[in-house]
C-alpha cells in the first residue's frame, strides 16, 4: 500500500498537463508557443517593448507623397530608383516602393547594392553613389523637416552623388488590435515602451496616438540591445515584440520574445512565442492564459504534495489497503488532469477595452 500510495503520478503530471492544455487552448487562437518556458515567464513580465514598423504598424505601408527635388528627374524615375534599391529587402517600408504602380520608368541597372546598418540602402548608379534612407544617411536636408500633417509619416530621402533627388513620405497603418492590446497590458500593471530605428519625431507621433509615455526613435540595433541589457540588470523582466532582421539580437536578449508568422525568418526563429494572426489582441490572451496556467500548476503541485503527506502516513499505519491505495492514487492523478483540462476549454474573447 505504501509503494502504491507514494507513486508520484500526480506530481509528475501537475506541470505537463497544465502546459499541454494551455498550449492547445492558445493554438486555437493562433498563438504558437515555440519554447516551453514562455508561459511561465509571461506573468512575470513587467516591461513590454515594441518595435514600430511592421510590429505596431502593418507590414503594408504606402507611398503617401513624393516630392521631386531635382528637375532633371521625373516622379516616375525617382520612384523607379527607389524601387530598384529596395528589391529583395525584407524591411516593411521597402514594400511601399515595391507595390508602387507608378514606378514604371526604365532605368539603368544598379551595381553594388547593399544595406547600410542604421541608414538605408546604397548602390552605384551611373558611376555615382545612390542612397535611400533617413535624412542624415541620404544627405537630404529636406527629409529632416517634419511632414505638414497630423498623421504620423516616415520621411525618407533619395540622393545621387550627394545631390538631393526626392523626398518620400511613407504612411503606415496601425496594426489591428494594437491600441487595445497596449491598453490591456498597461491595465495589467506592466510598463509599455517603443524602441525604433525610425526618426524620433515619427516615433513620438505614433506614441502620442497610442498614449505611450516612453518611446525612443533613431536607435540602432546595438542601442536597443544596450537598453534591454540595462533594464534586465536593474531586475526588470523584459518582453520584446518585433518582426525585423534588426530585432533579432534584441529578441534573443529579452526574457520573453514575441514575433509574427510573417516576420523575417531570423526573428521568427529566435522568438519564444509566434502570433499567427495579424491581430495583436492575442497578446492580452497570452498574458491571461499564462497567469491561469501558473495558478493551475500551483494548485496541482499543492494537491499532489498534500495528498502524499496525508496518504503515506496512513498507509504506513495500515489504515489504507493496497486496493484503496490504488484507487486513491488513480483518483489523485485524475483530479490533476481534470483541473488542468479547465485551461483547454473554450473561452469568451478577452476584453481589451
N, C-alpha and C positions, 0 to 999 in steps of 0.2 A: 504493500500500500504506500509506503514511504517513497519508493522509487517511482511509482506511477504519479503520485501527487506532485513530486518535485520535478517532473518533466517540464522543461522551460518552454513549452509550446506557445503559451500566451505571451510570454516575454519576448520570444523571437518573432512573433507576428505583430507586436504592438506598433512598431515603426513602419515596416514594409507594407502592411495592409493599408495604413493611412496614406502613405505616399502613392501607392498604386491607385487608390480611389480618387485622390486629388488629381493625379496625372490624367486619369480618364475623364474626369469632370472638366478640366481645363482644355483638354484636346478637343472637346465638343465645341468649344468657343474659340478655336483657332489659336490656342496658346500652347506651344511646344516647349517642354522642359528638356533642354539639351544636357543639363547636368543635375545630378540628384540633390546637390546641396542648395539649389535655388530656393526651394520652398522654405527651407529652414532659415535662410538669410533674409528673405523678403520682409518678414515682420520687424526685423531689426534695423532696416534702412531708415536713417533719419535725414538723408540728403540725396535728393534725386537731381541728377544733372542731365541736361538735354542738349544735343546739337540742334541747330536751327534748320538748315537747308536739308530737305529730304526726311527730316525727323518730325519737327513740329510743323513743317510745311510739307505739301505733297511733292512727289517726285516728277511733277508735270508742270514746270514753270513755263511762262510765255514771254516773248519779247514785247513789252508794252509800248516802248518808244525807241526810235532810232534818231540820233542827231548827227548828221554828217558834218565834220569839221573841215575837211579838205575838199574844195570844189573840184579837184581832179578825179574824185571818186563819186560814184552814184550810190544810192541806198542799196541797190541790189548787189553791187560789188563789195561793199563793206560787210554785208550780211554773208555773202559767199565766202569771204576771207575768214570771218568768224566761224562759220560752219566748218570750213576746212581745218581750222585749228582745233576744233572740238571733236573731230572724228575719232571714234574709239575711246573717248573719255567717259568714265563712269560717274563723274560728278553730276548731280541732278541739274545744275544750271546749264550743263552742256546740252541737255535735251531741249532747252528752249531754242537753241540755234539749229539743232538737227531737225526740229519739227517746223522750222520757219519755211513756208512755201515760197516766199519772195526772194530767197537766197538762190536765184537761178542763173546768175551771171557766170560766164565762163572765165576761169582764171587759170594762170599757170600753176603747175604742181608746187607744193611746199616741200622743203627739204629740212632735215634735222629737226623734225617735230618732236617736242618733248615737254613734259610738265615741269614747272619750277615750283618747288615746295613753298607754300605760303605766298604764292604770287599769282600764277596763272599759266597760260600756255605760251610757248615760244617756238618759232620756226624761222627758217631762212626763205625769203621770197624775193626774187629778182635781185639777189645779191645783198639784200638788207635784212635786218632783224625785224621780224613781225611779232608783236606781242599783244595778247589779250588777257586782261585781268584787272585787278584793283588799281586805283589811281597811281599809287607810288610805283608799282611794278611796271605798268604800261607807260608811265610818264605822261599821262594825260591829266593836266590840272583840272580840266572841266569835269572829269569823273569824280573829283573830290567834293564838288559842290552838292549839297543836298537836293534831291528832286523836289520840284514845285508841286507837291501833292501830299495829302494827309495819309495816303495809302503807303505802307512800307514797301519800298522798292530797293532792289540790289542794283547798284550802278557799276558798270564795267567800262573800261576804256580800251580802244584799239589804236595801236601806233605802228608806224613803219619807219625804221631807221631813226627813232626818236621824234618823229613828226606825228602829231595827233591826227588820226583819221576819223574817229567816230566815238560816240558815247552811246551805250546801250542801257536802257532801264528794263530790268527783269522783274516781272511781277510773279509772286508766289501765292499759293492758296493755302490757308490753314488746313492742316490735316483733320479729317473728320474726327470729332470727339476729343481733340486736343485740349480745347479750353475746359471742357467738363472734367477731363482726366486730371489736369493740373490742379483744378479746384478741389477735386476729391482727395488727391494726395496731400494737399495743404490742410484740408479739414481733418485728415487723419493724423496730423501732428508732424509731418515731415516738411523740411525746407525744400524748395524747388528753385533751381537756377539754370541759366542758359550759358553755355560756353560755345562760342562760334568763331570761325575764322573770317566771317563776313565783316563788313565795315561796321564800326561801333555804332554809328548813327542808325543804321538799318536794324541792328540787333536791339538797340534801345527802343526803336519804334515798335518792333514786334513785342518786346517785353511789356511796354506800356499797354498794348492792346490786350495782352494776356493777364495783366495785373501782377506782374512779377517785379520784385524789388531788386533781385540780384541777376544781372545779365552782363556778360562781358563779350565784346567783339574784338576782331583783329588779333585773335590768338592763333599761334602756330600749334601743331600737334605737341611739340615739346612744352609749350606754355600750359596746355590743358593737362598734360601728364604731371607737370610740376604741381599744379593746383590739387589734383586728385591725391597725390602722394602727401601733400601738406595736410589736407583735411583728414586723411587716414591717420597720419601721425598724431593729429590732435584728438584721436579717438572717435571720429565720425565714421559711421557705416555708410559707404557711398555706393549709389547705384548710378550707372551711366547708360543712357539710351542714345544710340547712334546708328548710322547706316553706311557711312562712307569709309573709304580706304584710310583716310587720315584719322578716323575714330578708332581704328583697331588697337593701337597702343593704349589708349585711354580705357577702352573696354576691357583689355587684359589686366589693367592695373586696378580697376574698381572691384569692390567686394561683390557686386552683382552687376552683370552686364545684360542688356536687352537690345535686340535688334529686330529687323523685319525680314520676312521671307524674300522680299525684293531687294535687299541690301547688297552691297558689294560682297563677294564670296569671302574675302578675308575678315570682314566684320561679322558676317554670319557665322563663320567657323569658330570665332572666339567668343560668341555670345552664350550666356547661361540660359537665356530664355529667348525664343523666337516667336514673334507675333505674325501669324499667317493672314490676318485681316488688316486692311489699312486703317480701320477704326481704332483709335488709341484708347477707347473706353475699356479695352481688355486689361489695361494696367491696374485700375482700381479693383477689378475682379481678381487679378493675380494677387494683389495685396490682401484682399479679404479672404481668399482661399488659403493663402499662406498662414494667416492668423488662425483660421479654423483648423488647419492641418496640425499646427503646433499644439493647439489646445487638445485635439483628439489624441495625438501621440502621448501627451502628458497624461490624459485620462487613462489610456490603455496601459501605460507603464505603471501608474499608481495601482490600478486594479490588479495587474499581474503580480506585483510585489506584495500587496496586501493579501491576496489570495494565498500565496505561498507561505507568508508569515503566519497565517491562521491555520491553513490546512496541514502543513508539515508537522507542527507540534501535535495536532490532533491525531495524525496518522501514527506518529511515534508512540503516543499514549494508547493506541489500539482502539480509538473511537471511530475510525474510518476503515472499512474493509476494502480489499482490492477492487471489488466491483464498484463501490461508491467512489473510490478514488479515481477510477477510470471515467465515471460519469462526471465527476467534478472537474477533472482535467479537460475533458471534451467540452463541457459547458463553458468553462473559463475561456478556452480558445474561441469558441463560437461567439461568445459575448464580445470579445475583442474585434473579431471580424465584422460583426453586425454594427458595432459602434463606428468602425472605420467606413463601413459602407454608406453611412449617412453623408459622407463627403461627396459621394458619386451621384447622389440623387440630383435630379434636375431642379434648378433654382429659378426664381424670378430674376430678371435682369437687374444688375447692380445699379442703384441710383447714383448718378454723378452730379446732380444739381441740388 
